[in-house]
Amino acid sequence: MALIKKALFFAVAAVFLYTTIIPNHLLAEVSATIHKGDPSFPDTYEQSRDRFRTYDTVLSKRWSEVSETSIPVSEAENLSIDLLKAEANASKDTLIVLSSGTHGIEGYTGSAMQDLFMKDFAGKLNPDTTGVYLIHSINPWGMKNNRRYNENNVDLNRNFISDWSTFDLNVNKTYKQLENFFEPEKKIGSIVKHDAEFTASLAKTALTVGTDQVESALLTGQYTNPKGVYYGGSRDEKSTVLMKREFNSILETDYKQIIHIDLHTGYGPRYQMSIFSSSAETLTQEEAEAAYSYPLVFTPDSEEYYASTGDLTEYFTALAKEKAPEKTFYSTTFEFGTLGDGTVDSIQSLKRTIEENQLYHYGASSSLSRLIIEGRYKELFYPHENKWRSKATADFSQALTGVLTYKKAL
């Protein structure tokens, strides 16, 4: 049995190295240095923020009460969370909330979708009965520095804990058992050697504990390893404090219905955005897809559905149930898949997540290795391909139209 396992281990490593790692190495080297310009998709945090700050003049043409607020998160680095509010002119029937950049680097696609909202949807809404609230870059440091996490290595979408005093930081025991796999504590050297070492480590881990354990250890978040991946922190981060305050303020308004959409990238099929419902969704997947006239909606009954600890939409949903049960409330995630949802795609996503974190904490002895890993990571959350970006905008339009129509807001 030992010989069979050893043979299988080397076979998996060899096949993965020559069919996936090396081609991906070359692809990443190219994509890291070449970026196809597209005015809808910003290149920098500053470009995205500056564009966002022009939207108030557009909304002021139809809404009489419009305000734009910039909340500093780091004055030294000129980073802020920007808020844009347009209050319904007459009856406060519906408030549409569109947030981006909870996972910093994902804010670039989120920014593009907010721009699309301004161009294609704001003019179709009824300003007398509908309010608009746009939130730009909840994690501005992560967006500026092309990281999923914030300046404290905290994943903000695992940081929305209702009560830290009663929360068990050791909730994810599986991650702790696999920390050596998730957190290689050394500088990255040659990219080919690095890729081969990961393949060997993955094969060993898969044979020892199984792939299901690896997946569950990641997705739920962890709260014990500050230098680890998907670290949810041990207290509210500054951005979390600000957003919790804003969520409370939203629920204190007179709006009868609140529709909130948080924009993300990474998970799911490459060319099909997913509507990822909160655990409060009562519709089945089939019912939701029919209701929203959209082909891919994950609901609690879906086979692929999973719940994350400290999730922003889950927090907002629970808060609404507690603070404003009389309101009609809907909070969901629009998730734009990037690499794909196949086995090899999932392995690549895992690899890029681990190696970027290793690079951030321990560096690389090779500038080429750094360039390739940074390029791979950016492609994981912000693909440069025009086909992907065109499909993303089309999916966003279809999904948002479906949701707003079903909720009688469009």
FENMO-V425040 format. One record per residue. N is the residue number from 1. RES is the residue in one letter. PHI is phi in degrees with one decimal (NA if undefined). PSI is psi as a letter, one per 20 degrees, with the letter a starting at -180 (none if undefined). Layout:
n=N res=RES phi=PHI psi=PSI
n=N res=RES phi=PHI psi=PSI
//
This chain:
n=1 res=M phi=NA psi=h
n=2 res=A phi=-62.6 psi=g
n=3 res=L phi=-67.0 psi=h
n=4 res=I phi=-65.0 psi=g
n=5 res=K phi=-62.6 psi=g
n=6 res=K phi=-65.0 psi=g
n=7 res=A phi=-65.0 psi=g
n=8 res=L phi=-62.2 psi=g
n=9 res=F phi=-57.5 psi=g
n=10 res=F phi=-70.3 psi=h
n=11 res=A phi=-66.2 psi=g
n=12 res=V phi=-61.7 psi=g
n=13 res=A phi=-60.9 psi=g
n=14 res=A phi=-66.2 psi=g
n=15 res=V phi=-62.6 psi=g
n=16 res=F phi=-66.4 psi=h
n=17 res=L phi=-64.1 psi=g
n=18 res=Y phi=-86.7 psi=h
n=19 res=T phi=-99.9 psi=i
n=20 res=T phi=-126.9 psi=g
n=21 res=I phi=-64.1 psi=g
n=22 res=I phi=-65.2 psi=g
n=23 res=P phi=-59.4 psi=h
n=24 res=N phi=-68.4 psi=h
n=25 res=H phi=-56.1 psi=g
n=26 res=L phi=-68.1 psi=g
n=27 res=L phi=-62.8 psi=g
n=28 res=A phi=-64.7 psi=h
n=29 res=E phi=-61.9 psi=h
n=30 res=V phi=-72.0 psi=g
n=31 res=S phi=-68.6 psi=h
n=32 res=A phi=-73.8 psi=h
n=33 res=T phi=-110.5 psi=i
n=34 res=I phi=-120.8 psi=p
n=35 res=H phi=-129.7 psi=p
n=36 res=K phi=-82.6 psi=p
n=37 res=G phi=-69.4 psi=q
n=38 res=D phi=-150.0 psi=o
n=39 res=P phi=-59.8 psi=h
n=40 res=S phi=-73.9 psi=h
n=41 res=F phi=-108.8 psi=o
n=42 res=P phi=-70.3 psi=q
n=43 res=D phi=-95.2 psi=h
n=44 res=T phi=-134.8 psi=r
n=45 res=Y phi=-59.3 psi=g
n=46 res=E phi=-62.5 psi=g
n=47 res=Q phi=-61.4 psi=g
n=48 res=S phi=-65.4 psi=g
n=49 res=R phi=-66.1 psi=g
n=50 res=D phi=-63.1 psi=h
n=51 res=R phi=-65.9 psi=g
n=52 res=F phi=-57.8 psi=h
n=53 res=R phi=-73.5 psi=i
n=54 res=T phi=-95.6 psi=i
n=55 res=Y phi=-68.2 psi=h
n=56 res=D phi=-62.1 psi=h
n=57 res=T phi=-68.9 psi=h
n=58 res=V phi=-69.7 psi=g
n=59 res=L phi=-67.9 psi=h
n=60 res=S phi=-64.3 psi=i
n=61 res=K phi=-72.7 psi=h
n=62 res=R phi=-123.3 psi=h
n=63 res=W phi=-108.4 psi=p
n=64 res=S phi=-83.2 psi=h
n=65 res=E phi=-118.1 psi=n
n=66 res=V phi=-125.6 psi=p
n=67 res=S phi=-137.8 psi=q
n=68 res=E phi=-122.2 psi=p
n=69 res=T phi=-125.4 psi=p
n=70 res=S phi=-116.6 psi=o
n=71 res=I phi=-103.3 psi=o
n=72 res=P phi=-63.1 psi=p
n=73 res=V phi=-106.9 psi=h
n=74 res=S phi=-147.1 psi=o
n=75 res=E phi=-66.5 psi=h
n=76 res=A phi=-63.2 psi=h
n=77 res=E phi=-101.7 psi=j
n=78 res=N phi=56.7 psi=l
n=79 res=L phi=-111.2 psi=q
n=80 res=S phi=-152.0 psi=q
n=81 res=I phi=-97.2 psi=p
n=82 res=D phi=-105.9 psi=p
n=83 res=L phi=-120.0 psi=p
n=84 res=L phi=-129.6 psi=p
n=85 res=K phi=-122.6 psi=p
n=86 res=A phi=-129.0 psi=o
n=87 res=E phi=-82.9 psi=q
n=88 res=A phi=-56.0 psi=p
n=89 res=N phi=-69.3 psi=h
n=90 res=A phi=-126.6 psi=e
n=91 res=S phi=-92.0 psi=p
n=92 res=K phi=-86.7 psi=n
n=93 res=D phi=-86.8 psi=g
n=94 res=T phi=-135.6 psi=p
n=95 res=L phi=-118.1 psi=p
n=96 res=I phi=-102.2 psi=p
n=97 res=V phi=-113.8 psi=p
n=98 res=L phi=-126.2 psi=o
n=99 res=S phi=-114.6 psi=q
n=100 res=S phi=-138.7 psi=r
n=101 res=G phi=71.7 psi=k
n=102 res=T phi=-59.3 psi=g
n=103 res=H phi=-99.7 psi=o
n=104 res=G phi=-33.3 psi=f
n=105 res=I phi=-61.7 psi=h
n=106 res=E phi=-73.9 psi=i
n=107 res=G phi=-68.4 psi=i
n=108 res=Y phi=-68.7 psi=g
n=109 res=T phi=-68.2 psi=h
n=110 res=G phi=-58.7 psi=g
n=111 res=S phi=-63.2 psi=g
n=112 res=A phi=-62.1 psi=h
n=113 res=M phi=-72.2 psi=h
n=114 res=Q phi=-66.2 psi=h
n=115 res=D phi=-65.7 psi=g
n=116 res=L phi=-63.9 psi=h
n=117 res=F phi=-59.4 psi=g
n=118 res=M phi=-64.7 psi=h
n=119 res=K phi=-76.8 psi=g
n=120 res=D phi=-109.4 psi=i
n=121 res=F phi=-118.6 psi=h
n=122 res=A phi=-55.8 psi=h
n=123 res=G phi=-73.0 psi=i
n=124 res=K phi=-93.6 psi=i
n=125 res=L phi=-77.3 psi=q
n=126 res=N phi=-89.9 psi=o
n=127 res=P phi=-68.1 psi=i
n=128 res=D phi=-75.4 psi=h
n=129 res=T phi=-119.5 psi=i
n=130 res=T phi=-124.2 psi=p
n=131 res=G phi=-103.2 psi=q
n=132 res=V phi=-127.8 psi=p
n=133 res=Y phi=-139.6 psi=o
n=134 res=L phi=-106.0 psi=p
n=135 res=I phi=-120.0 psi=o
n=136 res=H phi=-101.7 psi=p
n=137 res=S phi=59.1 psi=m
n=138 res=I phi=-62.6 psi=h
n=139 res=N phi=-120.6 psi=m
n=140 res=P phi=-66.2 psi=h
n=141 res=W phi=-63.3 psi=g
n=142 res=G phi=-63.5 psi=h
n=143 res=M phi=-66.0 psi=g
n=144 res=K phi=-65.4 psi=h
n=145 res=N phi=-100.7 psi=j
n=146 res=N phi=55.2 psi=l
n=147 res=R phi=-124.7 psi=q
n=148 res=R phi=-71.1 psi=h
n=149 res=Y phi=-95.9 psi=r
n=150 res=N phi=-93.2 psi=a
n=151 res=E phi=-65.4 psi=i
n=152 res=N phi=-101.8 psi=j
n=153 res=N phi=63.8 psi=k
n=154 res=V phi=-96.4 psi=p
n=155 res=D phi=-82.2 psi=o
n=156 res=L phi=-64.0 psi=h
n=157 res=N phi=-84.1 psi=j
n=158 res=R phi=-124.9 psi=j
n=159 res=N phi=-103.9 psi=i
n=160 res=F phi=-88.0 psi=m
n=161 res=I phi=-95.0 psi=p
n=162 res=S phi=-66.1 psi=g
n=163 res=D phi=-145.3 psi=o
n=164 res=W phi=-67.0 psi=h
n=165 res=S phi=-66.5 psi=h
n=166 res=T phi=-109.5 psi=i
n=167 res=F phi=-81.5 psi=p
n=168 res=D phi=-86.4 psi=o
n=169 res=L phi=-66.3 psi=i
n=170 res=N phi=-95.6 psi=k
n=171 res=V phi=-62.7 psi=h
n=172 res=N phi=-105.8 psi=n
n=173 res=K phi=-72.3 psi=h
n=174 res=T phi=-64.8 psi=g
n=175 res=Y phi=-59.6 psi=g
n=176 res=K phi=-59.7 psi=h
n=177 res=Q phi=-68.6 psi=h
n=178 res=L phi=-108.2 psi=j
n=179 res=E phi=-60.8 psi=h
n=180 res=N phi=-66.5 psi=h
n=181 res=F phi=-75.6 psi=g
n=182 res=F phi=-75.1 psi=h
n=183 res=E phi=-131.6 psi=m
n=184 res=P phi=-64.4 psi=p
n=185 res=E phi=-96.4 psi=m
n=186 res=K phi=-159.4 psi=q
n=187 res=K phi=-70.3 psi=q
n=188 res=I phi=-81.9 psi=p
n=189 res=G phi=-105.7 psi=c
n=190 res=S phi=-57.2 psi=p
n=191 res=I phi=-66.4 psi=h
n=192 res=V phi=-66.9 psi=g
n=193 res=K phi=-63.7 psi=g
n=194 res=H phi=-60.0 psi=g
n=195 res=D phi=-63.3 psi=g
n=196 res=A phi=-66.2 psi=h
n=197 res=E phi=-65.0 psi=h
n=198 res=F phi=-64.1 psi=g
n=199 res=T phi=-58.7 psi=g
n=200 res=A phi=-64.7 psi=g
n=201 res=S phi=-64.8 psi=g
n=202 res=L phi=-64.4 psi=g
n=203 res=A phi=-61.2 psi=g
n=204 res=K phi=-62.5 psi=g
n=205 res=T phi=-66.2 psi=g
n=206 res=A phi=-62.9 psi=g
n=207 res=L phi=-70.3 psi=h
n=208 res=T phi=-82.5 psi=g
n=209 res=V phi=-116.1 psi=i
n=210 res=G phi=96.4 psi=q
n=211 res=T phi=-71.4 psi=h
n=212 res=D phi=-62.6 psi=h
n=213 res=Q phi=-65.3 psi=g
n=214 res=V phi=-62.7 psi=g
n=215 res=E phi=-64.4 psi=g
n=216 res=S phi=-66.9 psi=h
n=217 res=A phi=-65.3 psi=h
n=218 res=L phi=-85.8 psi=g
n=219 res=L phi=-62.9 psi=h
n=220 res=T phi=-78.7 psi=i
n=221 res=G phi=90.9 psi=q
n=222 res=Q phi=-138.8 psi=q
n=223 res=Y phi=-132.3 psi=k
n=224 res=T phi=-116.0 psi=h
n=225 res=N phi=-118.2 psi=n
n=226 res=P phi=-58.6 psi=h
n=227 res=K phi=-96.8 psi=j
n=228 res=G phi=-89.4 psi=r
n=229 res=V phi=-83.9 psi=q
n=230 res=Y phi=56.0 psi=k
n=231 res=Y phi=-75.3 psi=p
n=232 res=G phi=-91.7 psi=i
n=233 res=G phi=86.4 psi=a
n=234 res=S phi=-132.0 psi=j
n=235 res=R phi=-162.3 psi=r
n=236 res=D phi=-63.6 psi=p
n=237 res=E phi=-75.2 psi=r
n=238 res=K phi=-56.9 psi=g
n=239 res=S phi=-63.1 psi=h
n=240 res=T phi=-66.4 psi=g
n=241 res=V phi=-57.6 psi=g
n=242 res=L phi=-63.3 psi=g
n=243 res=M phi=-72.9 psi=h
n=244 res=K phi=-61.4 psi=h
n=245 res=R phi=-64.8 psi=g
n=246 res=E phi=-65.9 psi=h
n=247 res=F phi=-62.2 psi=g
n=248 res=N phi=-62.6 psi=g
n=249 res=S phi=-64.0 psi=g
n=250 res=I phi=-61.5 psi=g
n=251 res=L phi=-71.1 psi=i
n=252 res=E phi=-85.7 psi=i
n=253 res=T phi=-74.5 psi=r
n=254 res=D phi=-89.8 psi=j
n=255 res=Y phi=-62.9 psi=p
n=256 res=K phi=-78.2 psi=h
n=257 res=Q phi=-129.5 psi=p
n=258 res=I phi=-123.4 psi=p
n=259 res=I phi=-117.4 psi=o
n=260 res=H phi=-119.6 psi=p
n=261 res=I phi=-128.5 psi=p
n=262 res=D phi=-103.1 psi=p
n=263 res=L phi=-99.0 psi=p
n=264 res=H phi=-137.9 psi=r
n=265 res=T phi=-132.9 psi=q
n=266 res=G phi=125.7 psi=g
n=267 res=Y phi=-92.5 psi=q
n=268 res=G phi=106.2 psi=a
n=269 res=P phi=-59.3 psi=q
n=270 res=R phi=-63.7 psi=h
n=271 res=Y phi=-113.3 psi=k
n=272 res=Q phi=-151.8 psi=o
n=273 res=M phi=-62.7 psi=q
n=274 res=S phi=-111.3 psi=q
n=275 res=I phi=-91.9 psi=o
n=276 res=F phi=-105.5 psi=o
n=277 res=S phi=-71.7 psi=q
n=278 res=S phi=-77.4 psi=r
n=279 res=S phi=-69.3 psi=i
n=280 res=A phi=-86.1 psi=i
n=281 res=E phi=-62.9 psi=p
n=282 res=T phi=-96.3 psi=i
n=283 res=L phi=-76.2 psi=q
n=284 res=T phi=-76.8 psi=r
n=285 res=Q phi=-59.4 psi=g
n=286 res=E phi=-63.2 psi=g
n=287 res=E phi=-67.3 psi=g
n=288 res=A phi=-66.8 psi=g
n=289 res=E phi=-63.9 psi=h
n=290 res=A phi=-73.4 psi=g
n=291 res=A phi=-63.7 psi=g
n=292 res=Y phi=-94.0 psi=j
n=293 res=S phi=50.1 psi=l
n=294 res=Y phi=-138.5 psi=p
n=295 res=P phi=-78.9 psi=i
n=296 res=L phi=-140.9 psi=n
n=297 res=V phi=-126.6 psi=o
n=298 res=F phi=-91.2 psi=p
n=299 res=T phi=-122.7 psi=r
n=300 res=P phi=-54.3 psi=h
n=301 res=D phi=-89.2 psi=i
n=302 res=S phi=-71.6 psi=q
n=303 res=E phi=-63.4 psi=h
n=304 res=E phi=-85.6 psi=i
n=305 res=Y phi=-70.0 psi=q
n=306 res=Y phi=-144.3 psi=q
n=307 res=A phi=-110.4 psi=p
n=308 res=S phi=-106.2 psi=q
n=309 res=T phi=-75.2 psi=p
n=310 res=G phi=74.7 psi=k
n=311 res=D phi=-72.7 psi=p
n=312 res=L phi=-61.7 psi=g
n=313 res=T phi=-68.1 psi=h
n=314 res=E phi=-66.2 psi=g
n=315 res=Y phi=-63.6 psi=g
n=316 res=F phi=-62.0 psi=g
n=317 res=T phi=-65.2 psi=g
n=318 res=A phi=-65.3 psi=h
n=319 res=L phi=-64.9 psi=g
n=320 res=A phi=-63.7 psi=g
n=321 res=K phi=-63.6 psi=h
n=322 res=E phi=-80.1 psi=g
n=323 res=K phi=-90.7 psi=h
n=324 res=A phi=-142.9 psi=m
n=325 res=P phi=-64.4 psi=i
n=326 res=E phi=-77.9 psi=i
n=327 res=K phi=-84.3 psi=q
n=328 res=T phi=-85.0 psi=o
n=329 res=F phi=-126.5 psi=p
n=330 res=Y phi=-142.7 psi=p
n=331 res=S phi=-129.3 psi=p
n=332 res=T phi=-147.0 psi=r
n=333 res=T phi=-117.6 psi=p
n=334 res=F phi=-97.6 psi=o
n=335 res=E phi=-112.7 psi=o
n=336 res=F phi=-95.0 psi=o
n=337 res=G phi=-63.7 psi=q
n=338 res=T phi=-120.6 psi=f
n=339 res=L phi=-75.8 psi=h
n=340 res=G phi=130.7 psi=r
n=341 res=D phi=-118.8 psi=j
n=342 res=G phi=-80.7 psi=r
n=343 res=T phi=-62.3 psi=g
n=344 res=V phi=-63.1 psi=h
n=345 res=D phi=-62.3 psi=g
n=346 res=S phi=-64.4 psi=h
n=347 res=I phi=-65.1 psi=g
n=348 res=Q phi=-63.6 psi=h
n=349 res=S phi=-62.5 psi=g
n=350 res=L phi=-61.3 psi=g
n=351 res=K phi=-61.4 psi=g
n=352 res=R phi=-66.7 psi=h
n=353 res=T phi=-65.7 psi=g
n=354 res=I phi=-68.7 psi=g
n=355 res=E phi=-71.1 psi=h
n=356 res=E phi=-66.1 psi=g
n=357 res=N phi=-65.8 psi=g
n=358 res=Q phi=-62.5 psi=g
n=359 res=L phi=-62.5 psi=g
n=360 res=Y phi=-62.8 psi=g
n=361 res=H phi=-86.8 psi=h
n=362 res=Y phi=-122.3 psi=i
n=363 res=G phi=78.3 psi=a
n=364 res=A phi=-140.9 psi=q
n=365 res=S phi=-81.9 psi=i
n=366 res=S phi=-117.9 psi=p
n=367 res=S phi=-66.9 psi=h
n=368 res=L phi=-67.6 psi=g
n=369 res=S phi=-60.6 psi=g
n=370 res=R phi=-61.5 psi=g
n=371 res=L phi=-60.0 psi=g
n=372 res=I phi=-67.3 psi=g
n=373 res=I phi=-66.7 psi=g
n=374 res=E phi=-65.4 psi=h
n=375 res=G phi=-66.1 psi=g
n=376 res=R phi=-60.1 psi=g
n=377 res=Y phi=-64.3 psi=g
n=378 res=K phi=-64.0 psi=h
n=379 res=E phi=-65.0 psi=h
n=380 res=L phi=-64.9 psi=h
n=381 res=F phi=-120.1 psi=i
n=382 res=Y phi=-146.5 psi=m
n=383 res=P phi=-58.9 psi=q
n=384 res=H phi=-89.5 psi=i
n=385 res=E phi=-62.4 psi=p
n=386 res=N phi=-62.6 psi=h
n=387 res=K phi=-60.6 psi=g
n=388 res=W phi=-63.3 psi=g
n=389 res=R phi=-67.3 psi=h
n=390 res=S phi=-65.2 psi=g
n=391 res=K phi=-67.4 psi=h
n=392 res=A phi=-61.8 psi=g
n=393 res=T phi=-67.8 psi=h
n=394 res=A phi=-65.9 psi=g
n=395 res=D phi=-65.8 psi=g
n=396 res=F phi=-59.5 psi=g
n=397 res=S phi=-61.4 psi=g
n=398 res=Q phi=-65.2 psi=g
n=399 res=A phi=-67.1 psi=g
n=400 res=L phi=-65.9 psi=h
n=401 res=T phi=-60.1 psi=g
n=402 res=G phi=-64.3 psi=g
n=403 res=V phi=-66.1 psi=g
n=404 res=L phi=-65.6 psi=h
n=405 res=T phi=-67.4 psi=g
n=406 res=Y phi=-62.4 psi=h
n=407 res=K phi=-86.2 psi=j
n=408 res=K phi=58.5 psi=k
n=409 res=A phi=-109.7 psi=j
n=410 res=L phi=-135.8 psi=none
//
